[in-house]
Amino acid sequence: MKHLTLIVAAILIAGASLVAHGDNDHVRGTVSAVSAQSITLQITAKTTTVLTVTPKTTFTKSGKAARLADLKVGDRVVVDVPKGTKEAEEIQIGVSATTAKPSK
C-alpha cells in the first residue's frame, strides 16, 4: 500500500509540474544585452533573440527571488516564454561565465 501511495504521489507531482509551465517555450542562452524593457540572448553562435521584460516578469537566481538588476551580460539563463509571444514570463539566472570559479 505504501508503494502505491508513493507512485500516485509521484504521478500527481509530475503532472502538476507539467501543467505549471503550460504552453511555455523554454529559451536558453547567454545574456548579451540588458535594458529596462528587454534582454537579448545569444542562443547559438550565430543566433540572437530579444525578449520583452514586463512588470509581470519574475526572476530567480539560485532558487531565490531576484530582480532585473541581478541580470548581467554573460549570465546563462533559461527564460519561460508563452508560445507565440516574445514576452519573458520567468527568467532563471545561472552562473556568469566571467565569475565562475575554476574547479581544482
TORNU-792730 format. One line per field, with one value per atom (N, C-alpha, C, O, CB): chain; x, y, z; residue in one letter; residue number from 1. Coordinates in nm, 3 decimals, m for minus. Glycine has a CB too. Layout:
# residues N
mol	c(A ...)
c1	c(X ...)
c2	c(Y ...)
c3	c(Z ...)
type	c(A ...)
seq	c(NUM ...)
This chain:
# residues 104
mol	c(A A A A A A A A A A A A A A A A A A A A A A A A A A A A A A A A A A A A A A A A A A A A A A A A A A A A A A A A A A A A A A A A A A A A A A A A A A A A A A A A A A A A A A A A A A A A A A A A A A A A A A A A A A A A A A A A A A A A A A A A A A A A A A A A A A A A A A A A A A A A A A A A A A A A A A A A A A A A A A A A A A A A A A A A A A A A A A A A A A A A A A A A A A A A A A A A A A A A A A A A A A A A A A A A A A A A A A A A A A A A A A A A A A A A A A A A A A A A A A A A A A A A A A A A A A A A A A A A A A A A A A A A A A A A A A A A A A A A A A A A A A A A A A A A A A A A A A A A A A A A A A A A A A A A A A A A A A A A A A A A A A A A A A A A A A A A A A A A A A A A A A A A A A A A A A A A A A A A A A A A A A A A A A A A A A A A A A A A A A A A A A A A A A A A A A A A A A A A A A A A A A A A A A A A A A A A A A A A A A A A A A A A A A A A A A A A A A A A A A A A A A A A A A A A A A A A A A A A A A A A A A A A A A A A A A A A A A A A A A A A A A A A A A A A A A A A A A A A A A A A A A A A A A A A A A A A A A A A A A A A)
c1	c(0.083 0.000 0.087 0.054 m0.094 0.199 0.289 0.348 0.360 0.401 0.384 0.439 0.336 0.369 0.488 0.213 0.106 0.086 0.068 m0.025 0.090 0.076 0.191 0.169 0.071 0.312 0.427 0.417 0.450 0.556 0.372 0.357 0.252 0.274 0.319 0.138 0.032 0.082 0.056 m0.095 0.153 0.206 0.305 0.303 0.273 0.391 0.489 0.420 0.462 0.585 0.316 0.242 0.174 0.176 0.136 0.115 0.049 0.148 0.119 m0.025 0.263 0.365 0.418 0.434 0.481 0.445 0.495 0.391 0.426 0.531 0.265 0.159 0.145 0.123 0.027 0.157 0.148 0.263 0.244 0.146 0.380 0.495 0.473 0.508 0.621 0.416 0.391 0.285 0.297 0.349 0.182 0.075 0.125 0.079 m0.047 0.214 0.264 0.329 0.319 0.363 0.395 0.461 0.369 0.400 0.583 0.256 0.158 0.220 0.295 0.095 0.187 0.236 0.358 0.378 0.127 0.437 0.554 0.668 0.690 0.599 0.742 0.868 0.978 0.965 0.896 1.084 1.199 1.312 1.365 1.240 1.349 1.456 1.582 1.584 1.421 1.688 1.814 1.919 1.926 1.859 2.001 2.106 2.190 2.175 2.048 2.279 2.367 2.326 2.308 2.518 2.312 2.269 2.378 2.494 2.238 2.340 2.435 2.401 2.484 2.441 2.279 2.239 2.120 2.035 2.205 2.114 2.004 1.958 2.040 2.047 1.827 1.770 1.648 1.611 1.733 1.587 1.469 1.351 1.260 1.432 1.351 1.238 1.265 1.170 1.199 1.392 1.420 1.555 1.640 1.415 1.570 1.700 1.730 1.639 1.703 1.856 1.900 1.980 2.072 1.983 1.944 2.012 2.084 2.032 1.912 2.205 2.280 2.237 2.271 2.439 2.162 2.108 2.210 2.234 1.978 2.269 2.376 2.484 2.473 2.323 2.589 2.700 2.654 2.712 2.808 2.549 2.505 2.363 2.314 2.512 2.298 2.158 2.138 2.185 2.070 2.068 2.028 1.877 1.815 2.102 1.819 1.677 1.659 1.731 1.591 1.560 1.528 1.394 1.296 1.524 1.391 1.270 1.229 1.314 1.289 1.100 1.047 1.037 0.993 0.911 1.076 1.061 0.942 0.936 1.193 0.847 0.728 0.724 0.803 0.599 0.634 0.621 0.583 0.604 0.517 0.526 0.487 0.603 0.590 0.370 0.714 0.828 0.886 0.910 0.936 0.908 0.971 1.112 1.144 0.887 1.197 1.337 1.373 1.330 1.429 1.454 1.508 1.657 1.702 1.434 1.731 1.874 1.909 1.885 1.960 1.965 1.999 1.877 1.887 2.110 1.761 1.639 1.575 1.475 1.667 1.629 1.574 1.525 1.569 1.681 1.433 1.381 1.494 1.583 1.269 1.489 1.591 1.520 1.397 1.695 1.599 1.544 1.617 1.718 1.557 1.565 1.628 1.771 1.860 1.546 1.792 1.926 2.028 2.148 1.918 1.981 2.071 2.118 2.210 2.002 2.055 2.086 2.200 2.191 1.961 2.305 2.424 2.459 2.426 2.544 2.525 2.576 2.671 2.757 2.649 2.655 2.737 2.667 2.712 2.864 2.556 2.482 2.414 2.362 2.376 2.416 2.339 2.200 2.184 2.408 2.098 1.961 1.873 1.905 1.904 1.763 1.653 1.532 1.500 1.633 1.463 1.350 1.224 1.221 1.376 1.119 0.988 0.916 0.898 0.904 0.876 0.809 0.681 0.688 0.902 0.564 0.441 0.451 0.500 0.320 0.403 0.409 0.343 0.239 0.339 0.406 0.352 0.382 0.334 0.207 0.464 0.500 0.651 0.723 0.432 0.696 0.837 0.849 0.948 0.901 0.746 0.745 0.801 0.753 0.603 0.902 0.962 0.868 0.833 1.101 0.827 0.739 0.822 0.796 0.644 0.921 1.012 1.153 1.176 0.969 1.248 1.388 1.465 1.470 1.447 1.524 1.606 1.752 1.802 1.578 1.818 1.955 2.052 2.040 1.981 2.150 2.252 2.381 2.379 2.278 2.491 2.622 2.682 2.679 2.716 2.736 2.803 2.933 3.009 2.828 2.960 3.083 3.204 3.311 3.082 3.191 3.306 3.336 3.446 3.283 3.236 3.259 3.267 3.287 3.150 3.253 3.260 3.401 3.499 3.217 3.409 3.540 3.585 3.506 3.535 3.711 3.759 3.763 3.793 3.899 3.732 3.737 3.883 3.963 3.646 3.913 4.051 4.058 4.166 4.103)
c2	c(m0.119 0.000 0.125 0.226 0.000 0.118 0.232 0.265 0.382 0.205 0.162 0.181 0.244 0.332 0.047 0.200 0.254 0.402 0.482 0.176 0.439 0.579 0.663 0.774 0.591 0.610 0.683 0.699 0.806 0.611 0.597 0.606 0.709 0.790 0.469 0.707 0.805 0.946 1.037 0.774 0.965 1.097 1.144 1.261 1.095 1.055 1.091 1.133 1.229 0.975 1.062 1.095 1.231 1.312 0.987 1.257 1.387 1.502 1.608 1.386 1.483 1.588 1.612 1.727 1.551 1.506 1.521 1.590 1.677 1.384 1.555 1.618 1.765 1.847 1.547 1.799 1.940 2.021 2.137 1.951 1.961 2.031 2.062 2.170 1.949 1.968 1.989 2.096 2.177 1.859 2.097 2.195 2.333 2.433 2.154 2.341 2.470 2.550 2.673 2.449 2.484 2.555 2.577 2.655 2.479 2.509 2.528 2.513 2.420 2.663 2.606 2.604 2.693 2.745 2.647 2.711 2.798 2.730 2.610 2.841 2.811 2.767 2.800 2.895 2.835 2.722 2.749 2.794 2.716 2.622 2.919 2.975 2.977 3.037 3.119 2.910 2.902 2.980 2.974 2.754 3.054 3.128 3.208 3.197 3.219 3.289 3.375 3.519 3.560 3.351 3.596 3.735 3.816 3.815 3.796 3.886 3.973 4.120 4.206 3.936 4.152 4.291 4.291 4.202 4.367 4.394 4.409 4.554 4.645 4.365 4.575 4.708 4.695 4.583 4.775 4.805 4.802 4.735 4.685 4.943 4.735 4.680 4.545 4.477 4.777 4.504 4.379 4.320 4.384 4.404 4.193 4.128 4.065 4.018 4.020 4.064 3.999 3.876 3.884 4.097 3.762 3.637 3.585 3.589 3.532 3.537 3.466 3.321 3.254 3.483 3.271 3.136 3.036 2.932 3.128 3.067 2.987 3.084 3.205 2.899 3.031 3.117 3.226 3.334 3.033 3.199 3.295 3.348 3.426 3.232 3.306 3.343 3.417 3.373 3.220 3.531 3.603 3.623 3.615 3.740 3.647 3.680 3.787 3.791 3.554 3.874 3.980 3.945 3.921 4.121 3.943 3.913 4.035 4.102 3.790 4.062 4.176 4.144 4.035 4.217 4.239 4.229 4.316 4.433 4.274 4.260 4.333 4.341 4.275 4.265 4.420 4.423 4.287 4.264 4.526 4.198 4.064 3.964 3.853 4.012 4.000 3.909 3.883 3.976 3.967 3.755 3.719 3.669 3.621 3.610 3.683 3.645 3.555 3.579 3.770 3.451 3.368 3.346 3.338 3.232 3.337 3.309 3.219 3.253 3.442 3.104 3.004 2.966 2.944 3.057 2.959 2.919 3.026 2.999 2.803 3.147 3.257 3.369 3.382 3.311 3.448 3.561 3.657 3.682 3.635 3.709 3.804 3.920 3.926 3.735 4.012 4.129 4.145 4.080 4.258 4.233 4.264 4.313 4.282 4.370 4.388 4.441 4.330 4.353 4.534 4.211 4.098 4.032 3.950 3.994 4.066 4.007 4.085 4.206 4.005 4.015 4.078 4.014 3.898 4.068 4.091 4.038 3.923 3.935 4.150 3.812 3.694 3.588 3.474 3.733 3.625 3.527 3.426 3.461 3.596 3.303 3.200 3.200 3.209 3.057 3.190 3.196 3.094 3.047 3.335 3.062 2.988 3.077 3.117 2.842 3.108 3.200 3.127 3.065 3.323 3.136 3.083 3.190 3.302 3.039 3.155 3.247 3.181 3.074 3.289 3.243 3.185 3.170 3.259 3.271 3.057 3.030 3.145 3.196 2.895 3.183 3.288 3.429 3.524 3.271 3.444 3.578 3.589 3.491 3.609 3.707 3.732 3.795 3.861 3.825 3.773 3.829 3.728 3.615 3.870 3.770 3.684 3.675 3.777 3.737 3.554 3.533 3.509 3.568 3.414 3.422 3.393 3.379 3.313 3.264 3.442 3.433 3.368 3.421 3.573 3.253 3.182 3.212 3.175 3.027 3.280 3.326 3.220 3.171 3.462 3.184 3.087 3.157 3.276 2.988 3.086 3.140 3.211 3.160 3.029 3.330 3.405 3.337 3.296 3.549 3.326 3.262 3.341 3.283 3.251 3.471 3.553 3.547 3.580 3.697 3.504 3.498 3.356 3.336 3.572 3.258 3.119 3.087 3.124 3.024 3.016 2.978 2.849 2.755 2.962 2.843 2.719 2.607 2.631 2.740 2.485 2.371 2.325 2.336 2.255 2.275 2.230 2.080 2.024 2.285)
c3	c(0.000 0.000 0.000 m0.064 0.121 0.073 0.080 m0.057 m0.094 0.182 m0.133 m0.267 m0.361 m0.440 m0.324 m0.351 m0.435 m0.404 m0.496 m0.413 m0.278 m0.237 m0.293 m0.340 m0.084 m0.287 m0.341 m0.491 m0.544 m0.305 m0.561 m0.707 m0.744 m0.834 m0.766 m0.675 m0.703 m0.674 m0.752 m0.620 m0.564 m0.530 m0.636 m0.674 m0.392 m0.684 m0.786 m0.915 m0.980 m0.812 m0.953 m1.075 m1.060 m1.154 m1.106 m0.946 m0.923 m0.926 m0.982 m0.790 m0.865 m0.864 m1.005 m1.046 m0.769 m1.079 m1.216 m1.303 m1.383 m1.276 m1.288 m1.366 m1.332 m1.421 m1.342 m1.205 m1.163 m1.220 m1.256 m1.011 m1.229 m1.286 m1.433 m1.479 m1.268 m1.505 m1.647 m1.670 m1.762 m1.713 m1.588 m1.602 m1.560 m1.617 m1.518 m1.465 m1.417 m1.529 m1.530 m1.303 m1.622 m1.731 m1.849 m1.939 m1.775 m1.852 m1.958 m2.095 m2.122 m1.945 m2.182 m2.319 m2.338 m2.448 m2.414 m2.237 m2.248 m2.321 m2.309 m2.111 m2.397 m2.454 m2.354 m2.277 m2.593 m2.355 m2.269 m2.360 m2.439 m2.183 m2.347 m2.428 m2.343 m2.235 m2.480 m2.390 m2.318 m2.394 m2.517 m2.298 m2.320 m2.387 m2.289 m2.167 m2.490 m2.346 m2.267 m2.292 m2.407 m2.303 m2.186 m2.198 m2.268 m2.226 m2.058 m2.375 m2.445 m2.431 m2.461 m2.593 m2.385 m2.358 m2.263 m2.268 m2.491 m2.177 m2.082 m2.082 m2.077 m1.938 m2.088 m2.070 m1.980 m1.942 m2.208 m1.945 m1.859 m1.928 m1.862 m1.815 m2.062 m2.137 m2.202 m2.241 m2.241 m2.214 m2.286 m2.247 m2.186 m2.436 m2.286 m2.276 m2.412 m2.481 m2.159 m2.448 m2.571 m2.533 m2.451 m2.661 m2.593 m2.563 m2.685 m2.797 m2.513 m2.664 m2.766 m2.753 m2.654 m2.750 m2.852 m2.847 m2.900 m2.839 m2.928 m3.015 m3.075 m3.118 m3.098 m3.196 m3.178 m3.221 m3.318 m3.321 m3.288 m3.396 m3.497 m3.474 m3.555 m3.632 m3.366 m3.345 m3.214 m3.109 m3.348 m3.221 m3.101 m3.105 m3.211 m3.090 m2.989 m2.980 m2.874 m2.775 m2.948 m2.896 m2.800 m2.736 m2.806 m2.869 m2.603 m2.528 m2.447 m2.389 m2.437 m2.443 m2.370 m2.222 m2.184 m2.426 m2.138 m1.993 m1.955 m1.993 m1.917 m1.881 m1.839 m1.687 m1.620 m1.893 m1.631 m1.485 m1.426 m1.307 m1.444 m1.507 m1.460 m1.466 m1.413 m1.542 m1.530 m1.541 m1.403 m1.326 m1.636 m1.371 m1.244 m1.270 m1.379 m1.170 m1.169 m1.179 m1.062 m0.949 m1.183 m1.090 m0.984 m1.009 m1.123 m0.975 m0.901 m0.908 m0.792 m0.676 m0.906 m0.822 m0.720 m0.637 m0.517 m0.628 m0.702 m0.634 m0.549 m0.482 m0.550 m0.550 m0.469 m0.560 m0.674 m0.369 m0.507 m0.585 m0.619 m0.538 m0.506 m0.741 m0.787 m0.857 m0.860 m0.884 m0.912 m0.982 m1.114 m1.140 m0.895 m1.197 m1.326 m1.303 m1.382 m1.403 m1.197 m1.167 m1.141 m1.154 m1.047 m1.104 m1.080 m1.209 m1.208 m0.992 m1.320 m1.450 m1.516 m1.532 m1.541 m1.554 m1.613 m1.747 m1.773 m1.516 m1.831 m1.958 m1.925 m1.838 m2.042 m1.995 m1.971 m1.887 m1.883 m1.903 m1.821 m1.742 m1.835 m1.941 m1.653 m1.794 m1.864 m1.803 m1.681 m1.853 m1.889 m1.841 m1.912 m2.021 m1.859 m1.846 m1.907 m1.888 m1.776 m1.842 m1.997 m1.993 m2.037 m2.143 m2.083 m1.954 m1.992 m2.071 m2.024 m1.866 m2.193 m2.284 m2.334 m2.395 m2.403 m2.310 m2.364 m2.516 m2.585 m2.327 m2.567 m2.713 m2.789 m2.749 m2.749 m2.899 m2.984 m2.939 m2.999 m2.995 m2.832 m2.785 m2.773 m2.791 m2.648 m2.742 m2.711 m2.573 m2.543 m2.819 m2.486 m2.351 m2.251 m2.241 m2.311 m2.178 m2.077 m1.957 m1.897 m2.034 m1.924 m1.809 m1.683 m1.578 m1.835 m1.696 m1.584 m1.638 m1.740 m1.507 m1.570 m1.609 m1.494 m1.383 m1.643 m1.523 m1.425 m1.458 m1.564 m1.426 m1.367 m1.388 m1.337 m1.225 m1.318 m1.424 m1.385 m1.347 m1.314 m1.499 m1.351 m1.314 m1.431 m1.543 m1.266 m1.408 m1.513 m1.550 m1.463 m1.468 m1.679 m1.726 m1.680 m1.662 m1.879 m1.661 m1.623 m1.474 m1.432 m1.663 m1.392 m1.249 m1.196 m1.076 m1.178 m1.283 m1.239 m1.192 m1.256 m1.352 m1.079 m1.024 m1.090 m1.102 m0.868 m1.133 m1.195 m1.093 m0.975 m1.257 m1.136 m1.045 m1.031 m1.124 m1.096 m0.915 m0.889 m0.887 m0.866 m0.756)
type	c(M M M M M K K K K K H H H H H L L L L L T T T T T L L L L L I I I I I V V V V V A A A A A A A A A A I I I I I L L L L L I I I I I A A A A A G G G G G A A A A A S S S S S L L L L L V V V V V A A A A A H H H H H G G G G G D D D D D N N N N N D D D D D H H H H H V V V V V R R R R R G G G G G T T T T T V V V V V S S S S S A A A A A V V V V V S S S S S A A A A A Q Q Q Q Q S S S S S I I I I I T T T T T L L L L L Q Q Q Q Q I I I I I T T T T T A A A A A K K K K K T T T T T T T T T T T T T T T V V V V V L L L L L T T T T T V V V V V T T T T T P P P P P K K K K K T T T T T T T T T T F F F F F T T T T T K K K K K S S S S S G G G G G K K K K K A A A A A A A A A A R R R R R L L L L L A A A A A D D D D D L L L L L K K K K K V V V V V G G G G G D D D D D R R R R R V V V V V V V V V V V V V V V D D D D D V V V V V P P P P P K K K K K G G G G G T T T T T K K K K K E E E E E A A A A A E E E E E E E E E E I I I I I Q Q Q Q Q I I I I I G G G G G V V V V V S S S S S A A A A A T T T T T T T T T T A A A A A K K K K K P P P P P S S S S S K K K K K)
seq	c(1 1 1 1 1 2 2 2 2 2 3 3 3 3 3 4 4 4 4 4 5 5 5 5 5 6 6 6 6 6 7 7 7 7 7 8 8 8 8 8 9 9 9 9 9 10 10 10 10 10 11 11 11 11 11 12 12 12 12 12 13 13 13 13 13 14 14 14 14 14 15 15 15 15 15 16 16 16 16 16 17 17 17 17 17 18 18 18 18 18 19 19 19 19 19 20 20 20 20 20 21 21 21 21 21 22 22 22 22 22 23 23 23 23 23 24 24 24 24 24 25 25 25 25 25 26 26 26 26 26 27 27 27 27 27 28 28 28 28 28 29 29 29 29 29 30 30 30 30 30 31 31 31 31 31 32 32 32 32 32 33 33 33 33 33 34 34 34 34 34 35 35 35 35 35 36 36 36 36 36 37 37 37 37 37 38 38 38 38 38 39 39 39 39 39 40 40 40 40 40 41 41 41 41 41 42 42 42 42 42 43 43 43 43 43 44 44 44 44 44 45 45 45 45 45 46 46 46 46 46 47 47 47 47 47 48 48 48 48 48 49 49 49 49 49 50 50 50 50 50 51 51 51 51 51 52 52 52 52 52 53 53 53 53 53 54 54 54 54 54 55 55 55 55 55 56 56 56 56 56 57 57 57 57 57 58 58 58 58 58 59 59 59 59 59 60 60 60 60 60 61 61 61 61 61 62 62 62 62 62 63 63 63 63 63 64 64 64 64 64 65 65 65 65 65 66 66 66 66 66 67 67 67 67 67 68 68 68 68 68 69 69 69 69 69 70 70 70 70 70 71 71 71 71 71 72 72 72 72 72 73 73 73 73 73 74 74 74 74 74 75 75 75 75 75 76 76 76 76 76 77 77 77 77 77 78 78 78 78 78 79 79 79 79 79 80 80 80 80 80 81 81 81 81 81 82 82 82 82 82 83 83 83 83 83 84 84 84 84 84 85 85 85 85 85 86 86 86 86 86 87 87 87 87 87 88 88 88 88 88 89 89 89 89 89 90 90 90 90 90 91 91 91 91 91 92 92 92 92 92 93 93 93 93 93 94 94 94 94 94 95 95 95 95 95 96 96 96 96 96 97 97 97 97 97 98 98 98 98 98 99 99 99 99 99 100 100 100 100 100 101 101 101 101 101 102 102 102 102 102 103 103 103 103 103 104 104 104 104 104)
